[in-house]
Amino acid sequence: MSTSQGYDDDDWGPNTTTKPPSNSEFKIDTWDSNTAIETTGTASQNNAENLSAEVSNINLSNGESGEEETVSAADISLMRKMLRNRLIQSKHDVEITRNDPKSPLYSVKSFEELRLPDELLKGLYDMGFQAPSKIQETAMPVLLANPPSNLIAQSQSGTGKTAAFALASLCRVDVNLSFPQVLILSPTYELALQTGEVAKQMAKYMPTLKFIYAVSRAENPGPIDAQVIIGTPGKVMDWALRHRFFDIKKIKVFVLDEADVMIDTQGHRNQAIRIHKALGNDCQMMLFSATYDEAVMEFAEMIVPNPVIIRLKREEESLDNINQYFVECSSDTEKYKALANIFGTISIGQTFIFCHTKKAASWLAEKLNKDGHAVGLISGDLTMEQRTEVLRRFRNGDERVLISTNLMARGIDVDQVTVVINYDLPINVATKDIDFETYLHRIGRTGRFGKLGLAINLVDGPKTCGMIRKLENHFGRKIQKLDATDVDEIEKISKD
């Protein structure tokens, strides 16, 4: 996109579905932390209730396409954040790399050890933070050291990355100076708002600290006096390089969040690099990512010079804590009856049910709802706003069952999930046979972080029964046969 045209159009990414609310619904100008904390976006109670009703009344029989769906990396990242109402307590080690071996790294076990400003410390405690997470206790001393160090941090969703860079960035702000000093870049509008909410809550006791969102459809603000800009690449380029609403050379801290999503989104990679090149030489760089593959590292090396590198090893999907069963059925009718028996017998916590196609998922959700079961359906056909509402209801326990295709199979964790049901086994599109990797990711939604989990597979013929044997051989784990008409047997497996 040429400079003369501005950069707004790319803020959405190719698959973003949620449009920003009008200025009457969304406060886009500077936010004063003297005021009460506002929920960003269409946040009134009435709007939330209307959206909830809208989601509840979605026509579930709409899924005409039988094809598996794909969703953008940005949408998956946002859904992960929506499902996080507390930090993951990871037990995995932190791996650290530093170019300068003479600069020792150390970790902290309390926020007090960081000697944070009292206002930020009070804001942290108001948010429910008690002690630093693994990534925070290692990254924070690095980020707050003088002279400032550049950082590349990799850690899975829910481990406290956003709080780490938000806290470190706010500590660098001089509130007596009325110009932008921190620039936080996110790949989409929705993710920028999520980051902004965390930073605002931390700063609620800093009355002179101001924020501004540089996101699509935001009106041109003129000269900016807010100290913190949170935005998307296209709009930030527009404001900094085209209109020069702020002096990008005065930015002290540059944060690139969701780097793995950024490089997956068309156009954002080059925009982020151009913004980086315009920054001053003494600007502190922070790059955060949930993944750490070759593409992310290639991107990081272009953005972050001489970095400290911190990796929090991701907990691998494991079958060790998951009891696996299969139920042999002779027809679709018998499959549904088996599912109803399981629901009626097991004291189910949160449950994922996976179907192979959107059409099957829509049919099953409609059937279960008609039979009096409160279930949610998440589909790529929903807008991001609707998906967010479905996930909110599931996270809060309003609906204890969530039906999906493979959309929810990878990297979406809910601590309370105890049961995964494969209504349809996952099929590899190319081989038309069992998809081992997707099966592992699906049932890995339970048994997380050392907890016990239960996986039940419904099979409906010789071919799918053969797939169960292939799963046993591939993973070296026995999958026990379950009689779904035997109430005592079903009760027993729920207690094992």
GUNUPA-507044 format. One line per field, with one value per residue (C-alpha): residue in one letter; z, y, x. Coordinates in nm, 3 decimals, decimal comma. Each point is the difference from the previous one (the first is absolute). Layout:
REM residues N
gutor = (A; ...)
pz = (Z; ...)
py = (Y; ...)
px = (X; ...)
REM end
This chain:
REM residues 496
gutor = (M; S; T; S; Q; G; Y; D; D; D; D; W; G; P; N; T; T; T; K; P; P; S; N; S; E; F; K; I; D; T; W; D; S; N; T; A; I; E; T; T; G; T; A; S; Q; N; N; A; E; N; L; S; A; E; V; S; N; I; N; L; S; N; G; E; S; G; E; E; E; T; V; S; A; A; D; I; S; L; M; R; K; M; L; R; N; R; L; I; Q; S; K; H; D; V; E; I; T; R; N; D; P; K; S; P; L; Y; S; V; K; S; F; E; E; L; R; L; P; D; E; L; L; K; G; L; Y; D; M; G; F; Q; A; P; S; K; I; Q; E; T; A; M; P; V; L; L; A; N; P; P; S; N; L; I; A; Q; S; Q; S; G; T; G; K; T; A; A; F; A; L; A; S; L; C; R; V; D; V; N; L; S; F; P; Q; V; L; I; L; S; P; T; Y; E; L; A; L; Q; T; G; E; V; A; K; Q; M; A; K; Y; M; P; T; L; K; F; I; Y; A; V; S; R; A; E; N; P; G; P; I; D; A; Q; V; I; I; G; T; P; G; K; V; M; D; W; A; L; R; H; R; F; F; D; I; K; K; I; K; V; F; V; L; D; E; A; D; V; M; I; D; T; Q; G; H; R; N; Q; A; I; R; I; H; K; A; L; G; N; D; C; Q; M; M; L; F; S; A; T; Y; D; E; A; V; M; E; F; A; E; M; I; V; P; N; P; V; I; I; R; L; K; R; E; E; E; S; L; D; N; I; N; Q; Y; F; V; E; C; S; S; D; T; E; K; Y; K; A; L; A; N; I; F; G; T; I; S; I; G; Q; T; F; I; F; C; H; T; K; K; A; A; S; W; L; A; E; K; L; N; K; D; G; H; A; V; G; L; I; S; G; D; L; T; M; E; Q; R; T; E; V; L; R; R; F; R; N; G; D; E; R; V; L; I; S; T; N; L; M; A; R; G; I; D; V; D; Q; V; T; V; V; I; N; Y; D; L; P; I; N; V; A; T; K; D; I; D; F; E; T; Y; L; H; R; I; G; R; T; G; R; F; G; K; L; G; L; A; I; N; L; V; D; G; P; K; T; C; G; M; I; R; K; L; E; N; H; F; G; R; K; I; Q; K; L; D; A; T; D; V; D; E; I; E; K; I; S; K; D)
pz = (0,000; -0,094; 0,257; -0,166; 0,066; 0,369; 0,158; 0,153; -0,223; 0,123; 0,367; -0,036; -0,137; -0,263; 0,225; 0,265; 0,037; 0,285; -0,099; 0,252; 0,165; -0,077; 0,208; 0,194; 0,125; 0,020; 0,164; -0,245; 0,128; 0,292; 0,312; 0,335; 0,284; 0,244; -0,144; 0,077; -0,206; -0,311; -0,184; -0,351; -0,301; 0,009; 0,368; 0,150; 0,187; -0,246; -0,295; 0,174; 0,073; -0,358; -0,136; 0,236; -0,125; -0,359; 0,047; 0,173; -0,297; -0,277; -0,264; 0,061; -0,314; -0,219; -0,042; -0,356; -0,065; 0,102; -0,037; 0,290; 0,081; 0,045; 0,224; 0,003; 0,253; 0,138; 0,071; 0,171; 0,214; 0,103; 0,091; 0,221; 0,183; 0,039; 0,172; 0,245; 0,330; 0,192; -0,064; -0,089; 0,280; -0,216; 0,163; -0,301; 0,006; -0,150; -0,266; -0,025; -0,263; 0,023; -0,226; 0,289; 0,246; 0,247; 0,069; 0,238; -0,004; 0,316; 0,084; 0,255; 0,210; 0,089; -0,168; 0,296; -0,093; -0,327; 0,189; -0,213; 0,050; 0,274; -0,240; -0,238; 0,285; 0,135; -0,347; -0,032; 0,329; -0,093; -0,311; 0,214; -0,066; 0,306; -0,126; -0,338; -0,242; -0,143; -0,299; 0,211; 0,272; -0,262; -0,252; 0,236; 0,148; -0,356; -0,122; 0,297; 0,012; -0,087; -0,261; -0,167; -0,164; -0,308; 0,043; -0,202; 0,215; -0,103; 0,220; -0,060; 0,037; 0,356; 0,164; 0,062; -0,300; -0,039; 0,365; -0,020; -0,288; 0,109; 0,348; -0,129; -0,255; 0,253; 0,231; -0,274; -0,044; 0,133; 0,072; 0,016; -0,375; -0,222; -0,310; -0,105; 0,167; -0,036; -0,322; 0,023; -0,331; -0,039; -0,323; 0,025; 0,145; 0,246; 0,132; 0,046; 0,213; 0,212; 0,065; 0,074; 0,264; 0,188; -0,014; 0,105; 0,302; 0,110; -0,029; 0,173; 0,286; -0,235; -0,066; -0,245; -0,219; -0,328; -0,268; -0,359; -0,245; -0,351; -0,165; -0,314; -0,033; 0,287; -0,084; -0,058; 0,341; -0,101; 0,217; 0,259; 0,367; 0,130; 0,131; -0,119; -0,350; -0,055; -0,362; -0,316; -0,262; -0,273; 0,219; 0,193; -0,329; -0,109; 0,317; 0,042; -0,353; -0,208; 0,231; 0,258; 0,290; 0,228; -0,016; -0,037; 0,081; 0,358; 0,065; 0,290; -0,015; -0,303; 0,060; -0,276; 0,136; -0,162; -0,233; -0,129; -0,096; -0,145; -0,253; -0,088; -0,090; -0,351; -0,005; 0,373; -0,017; -0,232; 0,186; 0,334; -0,152; -0,143; 0,338; 0,169; -0,241; 0,082; 0,375; 0,181; 0,058; 0,379; -0,005; 0,210; -0,209; 0,132; -0,217; 0,136; -0,172; 0,086; -0,248; -0,071; -0,339; -0,275; -0,156; 0,333; 0,068; -0,347; 0,066; 0,349; -0,128; -0,229; 0,285; 0,318; 0,007; 0,255; 0,195; 0,317; -0,101; 0,248; -0,082; 0,229; -0,126; -0,106; 0,165; -0,265; -0,072; 0,197; 0,032; 0,341; 0,198; -0,235; 0,027; -0,349; -0,094; -0,310; -0,044; -0,291; -0,169; -0,295; -0,129; 0,042; 0,213; 0,233; 0,017; 0,118; 0,250; 0,139; 0,039; 0,183; 0,236; 0,077; 0,073; 0,223; 0,204; 0,030; 0,223; -0,279; 0,060; -0,307; -0,316; -0,358; -0,269; -0,335; -0,334; -0,338; -0,187; 0,069; -0,125; 0,249; 0,286; -0,079; -0,016; 0,330; 0,182; -0,123; 0,102; 0,350; 0,062; -0,104; 0,246; 0,286; 0,016; 0,031; -0,261; -0,193; -0,361; -0,130; -0,371; -0,253; -0,133; 0,312; 0,023; 0,243; 0,228; 0,003; 0,059; 0,289; 0,158; -0,042; 0,162; 0,282; 0,080; -0,009; 0,214; 0,256; 0,013; -0,150; -0,251; 0,113; -0,344; -0,308; -0,343; -0,268; -0,295; 0,011; 0,045; 0,377; -0,020; 0,021; 0,281; 0,151; 0,369; 0,266; 0,343; 0,091; -0,304; 0,128; -0,296; -0,375; -0,222; -0,360; -0,154; -0,326; -0,010; -0,173; -0,359; -0,205; -0,314; -0,221; 0,122; 0,103; 0,306; 0,368; 0,065; 0,289; 0,066; 0,011; 0,228; 0,242; -0,003; 0,042; 0,305; 0,133; 0,085; 0,316; 0,233; -0,002; 0,245; 0,183; 0,047; -0,087; -0,312; -0,180; -0,377; -0,156; -0,370; -0,177; -0,291; -0,244; -0,214; -0,089; -0,153; 0,307; 0,230; -0,201; 0,060; 0,376; -0,041; -0,204; 0,277; 0,257; -0,210; -0,083; 0,354; 0,190; 0,221; 0,056; -0,090; 0,205; -0,137; 0,183; 0,004; -0,011; 0,106; 0,325; 0,254; 0,262; -0,246; -0,104; 0,362; 0,072; -0,272; 0,123; 0,341; -0,121)
py = (0,000; 0,337; 0,265; 0,250; -0,222; -0,063; -0,341; -0,057; -0,284; -0,256; 0,039; -0,265; -0,289; -0,229; -0,191; 0,252; 0,008; 0,240; 0,362; 0,272; 0,172; 0,358; 0,276; 0,028; -0,355; -0,010; 0,254; 0,028; 0,320; 0,026; -0,184; 0,169; -0,243; 0,236; -0,123; -0,334; -0,288; -0,043; -0,324; 0,070; -0,053; -0,054; -0,052; 0,104; -0,262; 0,031; -0,067; -0,305; -0,137; 0,063; -0,180; -0,291; -0,030; 0,028; -0,284; -0,216; 0,046; -0,073; -0,225; -0,315; -0,171; 0,253; -0,198; -0,111; -0,044; -0,337; 0,110; 0,048; 0,365; 0,211; 0,305; 0,264; -0,014; 0,334; -0,138; -0,309; 0,221; 0,216; -0,305; -0,125; 0,331; -0,013; -0,336; 0,112; 0,116; -0,088; -0,073; -0,344; -0,125; -0,154; -0,220; 0,000; 0,145; 0,334; -0,010; 0,317; 0,116; 0,322; 0,145; 0,157; -0,274; 0,262; 0,127; -0,252; -0,067; -0,049; -0,062; 0,142; -0,177; 0,306; 0,325; 0,194; -0,117; 0,190; 0,331; 0,103; 0,336; -0,029; 0,098; -0,288; -0,246; 0,097; -0,040; -0,347; -0,114; 0,138; -0,219; -0,310; -0,050; -0,147; -0,114; 0,006; -0,285; -0,195; 0,227; 0,314; -0,091; -0,050; 0,271; 0,287; 0,042; 0,002; 0,254; 0,235; -0,007; 0,304; 0,045; -0,150; -0,340; -0,118; -0,317; -0,280; -0,206; -0,311; -0,150; -0,160; 0,190; 0,059; 0,010; 0,375; 0,146; 0,297; 0,098; -0,030; 0,241; 0,234; 0,035; 0,045; 0,259; 0,205; 0,008; 0,181; 0,279; 0,349; 0,129; 0,358; -0,012; 0,035; -0,189; -0,369; -0,205; -0,356; -0,161; -0,340; -0,166; -0,276; -0,171; 0,074; 0,245; -0,253; -0,109; 0,364; 0,058; -0,305; 0,132; 0,347; -0,130; -0,169; 0,311; 0,233; -0,207; -0,006; 0,379; 0,078; 0,176; 0,211; 0,296; 0,185; -0,300; 0,004; -0,263; 0,023; -0,273; 0,026; -0,246; -0,014; 0,259; 0,209; 0,366; 0,196; 0,147; 0,273; 0,039; -0,279; 0,073; -0,353; -0,178; -0,348; -0,094; -0,342; -0,072; -0,205; 0,032; 0,180; 0,273; 0,052; 0,048; 0,246; 0,208; -0,015; 0,011; 0,164; 0,250; 0,025; 0,032; -0,104; -0,016; -0,369; 0,072; 0,085; -0,342; -0,163; -0,345; -0,190; -0,320; -0,240; -0,233; -0,321; -0,021; -0,340; 0,148; 0,311; -0,194; -0,210; 0,308; 0,140; 0,332; 0,030; -0,144; 0,273; 0,272; -0,105; 0,006; 0,350; 0,128; -0,158; 0,168; 0,343; -0,037; 0,152; -0,201; 0,004; -0,133; -0,314; -0,285; -0,276; -0,279; -0,253; -0,311; -0,317; -0,202; -0,001; -0,158; 0,092; 0,259; 0,179; 0,006; 0,134; 0,276; 0,065; 0,041; 0,279; 0,176; -0,051; 0,065; -0,183; -0,149; -0,199; -0,305; -0,167; -0,309; -0,161; -0,355; -0,083; -0,294; -0,266; -0,176; -0,323; -0,310; -0,094; 0,163; -0,085; -0,313; -0,092; -0,196; -0,079; -0,075; -0,225; 0,114; -0,143; 0,323; 0,377; -0,049; -0,231; 0,247; 0,273; -0,235; -0,095; 0,367; 0,065; -0,292; 0,135; 0,345; -0,151; -0,207; 0,175; 0,303; 0,206; 0,311; 0,200; -0,212; 0,036; -0,198; -0,018; -0,061; -0,036; 0,265; 0,320; -0,166; -0,286; 0,238; 0,219; -0,299; -0,142; 0,334; 0,050; -0,352; 0,026; 0,341; -0,128; -0,288; 0,238; -0,001; 0,343; -0,015; 0,260; -0,017; 0,173; 0,027; 0,195; 0,124; 0,212; 0,351; 0,052; 0,184; -0,299; -0,246; 0,215; -0,019; -0,379; -0,038; 0,238; -0,207; -0,323; 0,143; 0,128; -0,333; 0,131; -0,284; -0,295; -0,161; 0,150; -0,159; 0,081; -0,129; 0,003; 0,377; -0,058; -0,297; 0,179; 0,214; 0,091; -0,087; 0,025; -0,112; -0,145; -0,231; -0,357; -0,186; -0,004; -0,188; -0,077; -0,028; -0,045; -0,119; 0,245; -0,097; 0,097; 0,163; -0,135; -0,363; -0,028; -0,184; 0,088; 0,325; -0,086; 0,353; 0,156; -0,280; 0,077; 0,371; -0,060; -0,225; 0,214; 0,265; -0,208; -0,143; 0,337; 0,099; -0,331; -0,041; -0,318; 0,002; -0,220; -0,053; -0,191; -0,090; -0,092; -0,240; -0,118; -0,279; -0,230; 0,282; 0,226; -0,302; -0,069; 0,358; -0,061; -0,289; 0,223; 0,263; -0,265; -0,117; 0,351; 0,140; -0,324; 0,060; -0,231; 0,143; -0,191; -0,099; 0,161; -0,123; 0,323; -0,187; -0,115; 0,278; -0,161; -0,024; 0,363; 0,113; -0,203; 0,164; 0,345; -0,085; -0,167)
px = (0,000; 0,140; 0,082; -0,233; -0,297; 0,069; 0,016; -0,344; -0,116; 0,250; -0,094; -0,264; 0,203; -0,150; -0,240; -0,106; -0,376; -0,073; -0,044; 0,085; -0,293; -0,078; 0,158; -0,326; 0,060; 0,377; 0,226; 0,286; 0,158; 0,242; -0,104; 0,045; 0,068; -0,172; -0,328; -0,156; 0,136; -0,209; -0,060; 0,124; -0,222; -0,378; 0,018; -0,331; -0,198; -0,287; 0,229; 0,148; -0,346; -0,113; 0,305; -0,058; -0,356; 0,119; 0,248; -0,263; -0,235; 0,250; -0,151; 0,201; -0,117; 0,176; 0,321; -0,044; 0,369; 0,133; 0,358; 0,237; 0,059; 0,308; 0,029; 0,271; 0,282; -0,120; -0,347; 0,143; 0,224; -0,295; -0,207; 0,282; 0,001; -0,378; 0,020; 0,266; -0,142; 0,314; 0,364; 0,130; 0,220; 0,271; 0,263; 0,228; 0,348; 0,097; 0,269; 0,212; 0,248; 0,197; 0,267; 0,190; 0,102; 0,134; -0,351; -0,153; -0,369; -0,196; -0,362; -0,237; -0,261; -0,208; -0,099; 0,139; 0,351; -0,033; -0,035; -0,294; -0,170; -0,262; -0,278; 0,080; 0,041; -0,342; -0,152; 0,155; -0,145; -0,341; 0,013; 0,055; 0,372; 0,171; 0,341; 0,178; -0,060; 0,295; 0,040; -0,047; 0,248; 0,272; -0,089; -0,077; 0,353; 0,138; -0,254; 0,040; 0,380; 0,207; 0,124; -0,311; 0,034; -0,183; -0,203; -0,155; -0,237; -0,190; -0,267; -0,339; -0,323; -0,110; 0,344; 0,009; 0,183; -0,236; 0,029; 0,381; 0,050; -0,280; 0,150; 0,354; -0,114; -0,196; 0,301; 0,196; -0,256; 0,071; -0,352; 0,132; 0,066; -0,306; 0,105; 0,001; 0,273; -0,133; -0,123; -0,170; -0,079; -0,261; -0,105; -0,375; -0,246; -0,143; 0,340; 0,102; -0,308; 0,081; 0,350; -0,133; -0,238; 0,288; 0,218; -0,283; -0,090; 0,362; 0,016; -0,330; 0,185; 0,214; -0,234; 0,224; 0,081; -0,191; -0,058; -0,117; -0,101; 0,140; -0,237; -0,208; -0,274; 0,139; -0,034; 0,318; 0,087; 0,241; 0,311; -0,002; 0,071; -0,072; 0,307; -0,106; -0,115; -0,156; -0,074; 0,011; 0,276; -0,195; -0,143; 0,324; 0,186; -0,267; 0,021; 0,378; 0,139; -0,271; -0,172; 0,281; -0,243; 0,287; 0,378; 0,081; 0,367; -0,106; -0,150; 0,188; -0,159; -0,124; -0,200; -0,089; -0,266; -0,128; 0,299; -0,109; -0,338; 0,164; 0,202; -0,305; -0,204; 0,040; 0,183; 0,070; 0,349; 0,130; -0,190; 0,152; 0,348; -0,055; -0,120; 0,301; 0,241; -0,148; 0,063; 0,297; 0,316; -0,045; -0,357; -0,050; -0,144; -0,225; -0,135; -0,249; -0,127; -0,191; 0,207; 0,369; 0,048; 0,244; -0,232; -0,049; 0,374; 0,078; -0,252; 0,140; 0,353; -0,120; -0,181; 0,203; 0,379; 0,221; -0,287; -0,031; -0,203; -0,235; -0,200; -0,253; -0,024; -0,351; -0,167; -0,026; -0,326; 0,015; -0,214; 0,142; -0,281; -0,288; -0,215; -0,119; -0,313; -0,199; -0,369; -0,100; -0,321; -0,190; -0,154; -0,019; -0,311; 0,192; 0,290; -0,232; -0,166; 0,342; 0,087; -0,328; 0,070; 0,346; -0,144; -0,266; 0,243; 0,335; 0,030; 0,149; 0,204; 0,097; -0,011; 0,119; -0,186; 0,179; -0,169; 0,168; -0,198; -0,192; -0,318; 0,032; 0,085; -0,303; -0,233; 0,126; -0,024; -0,357; -0,100; 0,152; -0,153; -0,344; 0,041; 0,065; 0,381; 0,165; 0,275; 0,196; 0,111; 0,309; 0,051; 0,200; -0,336; -0,049; 0,139; 0,287; -0,239; -0,236; 0,285; 0,117; -0,345; -0,017; 0,343; -0,093; -0,308; 0,202; 0,279; -0,252; -0,184; -0,326; 0,037; 0,208; 0,025; 0,163; -0,040; 0,255; 0,197; 0,380; -0,027; 0,041; 0,236; 0,334; 0,127; -0,338; 0,016; -0,268; 0,116; -0,339; -0,031; -0,020; -0,151; 0,064; -0,243; 0,086; -0,344; 0,191; 0,358; 0,237; 0,071; 0,304; -0,138; 0,278; 0,007; -0,368; 0,133; 0,043; 0,186; 0,234; 0,124; -0,346; -0,122; 0,283; -0,080; -0,372; 0,016; 0,285; -0,262; -0,050; 0,264; 0,178; 0,273; 0,011; -0,375; -0,188; -0,216; -0,249; -0,028; -0,291; -0,010; -0,324; 0,056; -0,264; 0,135; 0,291; 0,205; -0,010; 0,052; 0,314; 0,110; -0,019; 0,246; 0,229; -0,010; 0,093; 0,295; 0,117; -0,004; 0,063; -0,305; -0,297; -0,342; -0,256; -0,339; -0,294; -0,359; -0,201; -0,316; 0,161; -0,060; 0,225; 0,289; -0,036; -0,011; 0,313; 0,210; -0,101; 0,145; 0,323)
REM end
